[in-house]
Amino acid sequence: MASSELQEQLVKYLTDVHSLEQNALSMLATGADQVGDEQLASAFRQHHAETEEHERLTRERLEAHGESPSALKDVAQKGGAMMSGVVAKAAPDTTGKLAIQAYAFEHMEIASYRMLRVVAERAGDQDTARAASQILEQEQAAAQKLDGLLEQVANYDLQDMGVAA
């Protein structure tokens, strides 16, 4: 049996990744509506559906530990996502800024799920470790998809701004 401190740390990691997923849901929904590049919008919509599942899985893992998501962290993450959307919308190259933000955010999620998996394994929680591994694979695939779109999105922004050669 894992120590109570290890269990507390596991719950903290779960709470944090749940909040990240709340933020991701807001960012992806807003981003899909704001970007001009259809392939990027499609990638956002596809990952939004996966992210709904990630939110559910992390919430269920918290509930398995007798906990619930942190309303304060979730609200803070959603507020941050809304501010990112407002800033990106005001910028002349919204599509590019949203692609960059999404790419960076996916890597933050990747790091978070890698660490959650280690903590879950150390705590002896194989269900959470499996969920973290499953989500991690999807986050890595989403990051790879975004990686493949960055040059295309840069070209889209240049054309949209009328500065394409």
VEXGU-432142 format. One line per 3 residues: number of its first residue (from 1); for each residue x, y, z of N, C-alpha, C. Coordinates in Angstrom, 3 decimals. Atoms other than C-alpha are relative to their C-alpha. Last residue first. Example, Ala and Ser with C-alpha at 12.3 -4.5 7.8 and 13.67 -1.06 7.14 Angstrom:
2
2 = -0.820 -1.190 -0.060 13.670 -1.060 7.140 -0.770 1.090 0.730; 0.890 -1.190 0.000 12.300 -4.500 7.800 0.900 1.200 0.000;
This chain:
165
165 = -0.795 -0.272 1.214 5.599 35.852 -52.172 -0.577 -0.693 -1.206; -0.580 1.209 0.583 2.943 35.844 -49.484 0.729 0.367 -1.287; -1.455 -0.152 0.107 2.472 39.213 -47.784 0.674 -1.233 -0.567;
162 = -0.369 -0.584 1.276 -1.280 39.614 -48.235 1.488 0.207 -0.178; -0.467 -1.361 -0.243 -2.067 39.072 -44.563 0.439 0.697 -1.286; 1.113 -0.731 -0.574 -4.166 35.984 -45.397 0.370 1.472 0.240;
159 = 0.969 -0.280 1.071 -1.421 34.723 -47.679 -1.135 0.874 0.522; -0.653 -0.929 0.926 1.173 35.045 -44.920 -0.936 0.383 -1.132; -0.013 -1.345 -0.592 -1.218 33.470 -42.407 0.634 1.023 -0.928;
156 = 1.370 -0.505 -0.012 -1.884 30.482 -44.682 -0.026 1.435 0.541; 0.292 -0.432 1.374 1.851 30.036 -45.253 -1.412 0.562 -0.114; -0.805 -1.213 0.216 2.435 29.931 -41.496 -0.259 0.547 -1.400;
153 = 0.697 -1.090 -0.671 -0.471 27.470 -41.199 0.778 1.308 -0.151; 1.205 -0.307 0.774 1.083 25.167 -43.783 -0.741 1.189 0.601; -0.452 -0.719 1.190 4.425 25.357 -42.007 -1.189 0.411 -0.871;
150 = -0.533 -1.324 -0.325 2.796 24.461 -38.684 0.447 0.787 -1.228; 0.786 -1.084 0.587 0.557 21.632 -39.936 0.640 1.385 0.158; 0.064 0.130 1.447 2.817 18.612 -39.430 -0.754 1.127 -0.695;
147 = -1.353 -0.190 0.505 3.630 19.671 -35.885 0.014 -0.036 -1.530; -0.241 -1.439 0.022 -0.083 19.960 -35.195 1.382 0.322 -0.558; 0.858 -0.542 1.062 -0.565 16.314 -36.192 0.212 1.508 -0.121;
144 = -0.629 0.344 1.278 2.417 15.297 -34.064 -0.816 0.558 -1.168; -1.167 -0.873 0.155 1.020 17.165 -31.071 0.686 -0.258 -1.341; 0.508 -1.350 0.279 -2.347 15.425 -31.530 1.157 0.970 -0.214;
141 = 0.496 0.013 1.376 -0.625 12.021 -31.775 -0.527 1.385 -0.391; -1.171 0.035 0.872 1.347 12.741 -28.602 -0.419 0.014 -1.468; -0.598 -1.341 -0.056 -1.844 13.774 -26.798 1.229 0.060 -0.915;
138 = 0.839 -0.893 0.794 -3.555 10.578 -27.967 0.547 1.427 0.001; -0.120 0.364 1.415 -0.704 8.388 -26.721 -0.805 0.949 -0.885; -1.313 -0.441 0.473 -0.632 10.248 -23.408 0.181 -0.312 -1.482;
135 = 0.145 -1.417 0.326 -4.362 9.681 -22.932 1.304 0.539 -0.578; 0.954 -0.108 1.114 -3.903 5.922 -23.110 -0.136 1.454 -0.455; -0.678 0.485 1.207 -0.804 6.004 -20.912 -0.883 0.134 -1.228;
132 = -1.011 -1.001 0.364 -2.543 8.190 -18.301 0.729 -0.420 -1.275; 0.718 -1.148 0.565 -5.558 5.859 -18.301 0.988 1.071 -0.452; 0.499 0.387 1.332 -3.277 2.857 -17.819 -0.725 1.154 -0.677;
129 = -1.178 0.105 0.876 -1.400 4.543 -14.948 -0.429 -0.374 -1.421; -0.383 -1.361 0.373 -4.735 5.546 -13.399 1.211 -0.019 -0.925; 1.085 -0.549 0.823 -5.967 1.960 -13.483 0.326 1.420 -0.461;
126 = -0.173 0.418 1.390 -2.577 0.680 -12.276 -1.104 0.528 -0.914; 1.303 -0.214 0.631 -2.735 2.656 -9.049 0.133 -0.301 -1.497; 0.651 1.294 0.178 0.229 1.226 -7.133 -1.380 0.105 -0.629;
123 = 1.081 0.103 -0.988 1.261 4.664 -5.838 -0.733 -1.335 -0.116; -0.624 0.042 -1.328 4.585 4.406 -7.684 -1.040 -0.185 1.100; -0.704 1.290 -0.135 2.713 3.513 -10.879 0.621 -0.139 1.379;
120 = 1.016 1.053 -0.139 0.317 6.431 -10.413 0.659 -1.371 0.179; 0.540 -0.104 -1.358 3.221 8.829 -9.798 -1.038 -1.094 0.238; -1.040 0.417 -0.955 4.991 7.636 -12.947 -0.538 0.019 1.416;
117 = -0.181 1.449 0.131 1.806 7.875 -15.049 1.037 -0.521 0.998; 1.118 0.663 -0.673 1.057 11.346 -13.727 0.173 -1.507 -0.043; -0.252 -0.067 -1.437 4.545 12.477 -14.781 -1.124 -0.669 0.792;
114 = -1.170 0.839 -0.277 4.097 11.272 -18.329 0.269 -0.026 1.502; 0.442 1.405 -0.032 0.589 12.728 -18.332 1.160 -0.961 0.211; 0.854 0.231 -1.168 1.845 16.179 -17.336 -0.442 -1.459 0.094;
111 = -0.853 0.040 -1.198 4.708 16.172 -19.840 -0.823 -0.334 1.240; -0.854 1.188 0.111 2.333 15.278 -22.671 0.872 -0.136 1.239; 0.811 1.162 -0.368 -0.184 17.885 -21.493 0.836 -1.286 -0.056;
108 = 0.205 -0.097 -1.443 2.483 20.599 -21.579 -0.832 -1.190 0.488; -1.241 0.456 -0.636 3.461 19.373 -25.031 -0.056 0.137 1.520; -0.072 1.469 0.119 -0.131 19.638 -26.213 1.257 -0.531 0.679;
105 = 0.892 0.579 -1.001 -0.259 23.202 -24.841 0.031 -1.530 -0.055; -0.648 -0.109 -1.309 2.790 24.262 -26.862 -0.844 -0.675 1.080; -1.202 0.847 0.053 1.251 22.958 -30.098 0.711 0.005 1.354;
102 = 0.455 1.393 -0.089 -2.128 24.495 -29.251 1.187 -0.957 0.026; 0.503 0.250 -1.357 -0.570 27.881 -28.520 -0.419 -1.453 0.169; -1.156 0.003 -0.914 1.452 27.781 -31.744 -0.445 -0.312 1.421;
99 = -0.756 1.231 0.281 -1.588 26.796 -33.823 1.189 -0.114 0.953; 0.741 1.123 -0.593 -3.669 29.514 -32.126 0.711 -1.327 -0.249; -0.136 -0.075 -1.459 -1.023 32.110 -32.905 -0.730 -1.153 0.682;
96 = -1.349 0.381 -0.409 -0.823 30.988 -36.519 0.177 0.011 1.505; -0.156 1.425 0.288 -4.576 31.115 -37.060 1.372 -0.486 0.454; 0.691 0.844 -0.966 -4.900 34.456 -35.313 0.247 -1.480 -0.236;
93 = -0.277 1.348 0.476 -2.356 36.233 -37.494 -0.557 -1.026 0.985; 0.281 0.133 1.426 -3.648 39.801 -37.175 0.230 -1.410 -0.535; -1.235 -0.014 0.787 -3.862 39.550 -33.383 -0.324 -0.193 -1.477;
90 = -0.380 -1.387 0.260 -7.103 40.490 -31.606 1.242 0.093 -0.889; 1.005 -0.582 0.906 -8.474 36.956 -31.882 0.368 1.433 -0.380; -0.223 0.513 1.350 -5.275 35.519 -30.405 -0.963 0.630 -0.994;
87 = -1.272 -0.531 0.492 -5.526 37.766 -27.356 0.229 -0.454 -1.434; 0.207 -1.427 0.225 -9.217 36.951 -26.848 1.269 0.617 -0.585; 0.849 -0.158 1.171 -8.588 33.217 -27.296 -0.227 1.459 -0.349;
84 = -0.818 0.362 1.156 -5.695 33.246 -24.856 -0.791 0.192 -1.286; -0.909 -1.124 0.232 -7.892 35.121 -22.376 0.902 -0.285 -1.198; 0.764 -1.086 0.602 -10.621 32.493 -22.749 0.895 1.192 -0.307;
81 = 0.304 0.366 1.385 -8.142 29.689 -22.170 -0.771 1.108 -0.696; -1.224 -0.120 0.773 -6.796 31.376 -19.054 -0.228 -0.321 -1.464; -0.255 -1.433 0.143 -10.312 31.789 -17.712 1.251 0.251 -0.812;
78 = 0.938 -0.492 1.018 -11.004 28.120 -18.390 0.193 1.487 -0.240; -0.446 0.487 1.304 -7.836 27.171 -16.489 -0.921 0.507 -1.110; -1.221 -0.735 0.352 -8.764 29.383 -13.529 0.500 -0.422 -1.371;
75 = 0.413 -1.348 0.385 -12.295 27.978 -13.485 1.223 0.811 -0.428; 0.707 0.091 1.279 -10.960 24.399 -13.503 -0.408 1.387 -0.496; -0.982 0.219 1.063 -8.437 25.180 -10.778 -0.667 -0.051 -1.367;
72 = -0.846 -1.190 0.096 -11.126 26.695 -8.545 1.026 -0.156 -1.119; 0.760 -1.037 0.698 -13.626 23.918 -9.247 0.851 1.246 -0.195; -0.100 -1.274 -0.701 -11.040 21.332 -8.271 -0.718 1.074 -0.805;
69 = -0.834 -1.032 0.619 -12.201 18.018 -9.681 -0.005 1.282 0.830; 0.690 -0.578 1.149 -13.675 15.537 -7.221 0.920 1.061 -0.600; -0.186 -1.438 0.208 -12.103 13.197 -4.723 -0.837 0.457 -1.181;
66 = 0.869 -0.711 -0.930 -12.876 9.773 -3.287 0.111 1.507 -0.110; -0.787 -0.318 -1.198 -9.876 8.209 -5.007 -0.811 0.799 1.012; -0.448 1.290 -0.534 -12.075 6.524 -7.613 0.839 0.186 1.261;
63 = 1.113 0.554 -0.778 -13.711 9.951 -8.056 0.368 -1.348 0.603; 0.097 -0.781 -1.233 -10.362 11.377 -9.147 -1.087 -0.572 0.901; -1.133 0.425 -0.828 -9.938 8.511 -11.625 0.022 0.800 1.305;
60 = 0.291 1.321 -0.579 -13.448 9.155 -12.957 1.134 -0.486 0.895; 1.027 -0.199 -1.040 -12.684 12.858 -13.446 -0.323 -1.323 0.689; -0.688 -0.573 -1.164 -9.465 11.962 -15.282 -0.979 0.269 1.138;
57 = -0.896 0.979 -0.626 -11.327 9.579 -17.578 0.693 0.573 1.234; 0.808 1.015 -0.688 -14.167 12.025 -18.279 0.894 -0.994 0.741; 0.611 -0.635 -1.168 -11.808 14.886 -19.085 -0.790 -1.018 0.803;
54 = -1.079 -0.195 -0.977 -9.773 12.653 -21.365 -0.550 0.616 1.282; -0.265 1.308 -0.619 -12.978 11.533 -23.145 1.099 0.117 1.059; 1.182 0.273 -0.829 -13.960 15.151 -23.803 0.172 -1.337 0.725;
51 = -0.193 -0.711 -1.262 -10.381 15.662 -24.982 -1.209 -0.158 0.919; -0.885 0.816 -0.840 -10.792 13.010 -27.665 0.131 0.623 1.390; 0.754 1.227 -0.328 -13.793 14.883 -29.100 0.841 -0.914 0.892;
48 = 1.008 -0.391 -0.992 -11.867 18.166 -28.912 -0.804 -1.224 0.435; -0.611 0.139 -1.321 -8.958 16.459 -30.694 -0.959 0.439 1.106; -0.265 1.415 -0.289 -11.100 15.908 -33.763 0.573 -0.159 1.403;
45 = 1.285 0.670 -0.258 -12.456 19.465 -33.718 0.207 -1.469 0.368; 0.544 -0.470 -1.279 -8.978 20.990 -33.322 -1.301 -0.721 0.338; -0.831 0.611 -1.047 -7.550 18.839 -36.129 -0.505 0.410 1.375;
42 = 0.383 1.406 -0.083 -10.468 19.882 -38.360 0.794 -0.723 1.091; 1.320 0.027 -0.646 -9.833 23.556 -37.622 -0.470 -1.439 0.183; -0.239 -0.288 -1.416 -6.153 23.028 -38.472 -1.320 -0.029 0.766;
39 = -0.633 1.198 -0.568 -7.093 21.349 -41.750 0.293 0.188 1.486; 0.983 1.062 -0.255 -9.575 24.136 -42.503 0.633 -1.255 0.583; -0.484 1.188 0.700 -7.071 26.978 -42.093 -0.894 -1.191 0.339;
36 = 0.402 -0.044 1.398 -9.010 30.068 -41.060 0.412 -1.232 -0.786; -1.084 0.157 0.977 -8.883 29.529 -37.325 -0.546 -0.005 -1.421; -0.738 -1.207 0.347 -11.545 31.060 -35.087 1.023 -0.183 -1.120;
33 = 0.870 -1.028 0.577 -14.274 28.424 -34.724 0.778 1.195 -0.532; 0.626 0.576 1.197 -11.906 25.484 -34.224 -0.885 1.022 -0.697; -0.946 0.047 1.112 -9.861 27.610 -31.842 -0.616 -0.517 -1.278;
30 = -0.194 -1.361 0.488 -12.775 28.407 -29.561 0.887 -0.005 -1.234; 1.298 -0.445 0.526 -13.721 24.746 -29.205 0.119 1.401 -0.600; 0.266 0.697 1.262 -10.093 23.680 -28.886 -1.323 0.440 -0.620;
27 = -0.906 -0.459 1.057 -9.231 26.312 -26.289 -0.328 -0.643 -1.346; 0.326 -1.386 0.362 -12.294 25.631 -24.138 0.845 0.474 -1.166; 1.341 0.002 0.596 -11.837 21.857 -24.156 -0.387 1.403 -0.459;
24 = -0.106 0.488 1.378 -8.101 22.262 -23.578 -1.360 0.003 -0.693; -0.576 -1.071 0.800 -8.695 24.370 -20.477 0.048 -0.410 -1.469; 1.038 -1.033 0.056 -10.977 21.728 -18.990 0.462 1.166 -0.871;
21 = 0.989 0.457 0.982 -8.381 19.101 -19.927 -1.160 0.989 -0.114; -0.565 -0.175 1.344 -5.679 21.059 -18.122 -1.011 -0.399 -1.067; 0.089 -1.428 0.308 -7.925 21.241 -15.053 0.582 0.311 -1.373;
18 = 1.414 -0.263 0.273 -8.295 17.453 -15.112 -0.191 1.471 -0.369; 0.262 0.397 1.389 -4.529 17.179 -15.460 -1.470 0.182 -0.349; -0.655 -0.882 0.967 -4.041 19.282 -12.323 -0.303 -0.405 -1.440;
15 = 0.723 -1.268 -0.012 -6.600 17.404 -10.252 0.583 0.957 -1.031; 1.280 0.219 0.680 -5.048 14.095 -11.264 -0.813 1.284 -0.078; -0.286 0.144 1.429 -1.586 15.347 -10.319 -1.293 -0.204 -0.785;
12 = -0.397 -1.326 0.501 -2.874 16.568 -6.942 0.275 -0.051 -1.500; 1.231 -0.782 0.136 -4.681 13.241 -6.380 0.317 1.408 -0.518; 0.722 0.539 1.148 -1.446 11.366 -7.050 -1.278 0.797 -0.247;
9 = -0.679 -0.510 1.192 0.416 13.623 -4.630 -0.701 -0.481 -1.268; 0.326 -1.423 0.113 -2.137 12.898 -1.917 0.635 0.599 -1.247; 1.382 -0.085 0.460 -1.780 9.163 -2.573 -0.436 1.459 -0.170;
6 = -0.034 0.379 1.409 1.992 9.468 -2.269 -1.401 0.059 -0.598; -0.588 -1.125 0.723 1.615 11.359 1.011 0.041 -0.287 -1.502; 1.053 -1.000 0.180 -0.799 8.693 2.297 0.532 1.215 -0.754;
3 = 0.158 -0.919 -1.121 1.864 6.070 1.697 -1.097 1.027 -0.292; -0.775 -1.224 0.108 1.333 3.410 -0.920 -0.284 0.906 1.192; 0.849 -1.191 0.000 0.000 0.000 0.000 0.884 1.239 0.000;
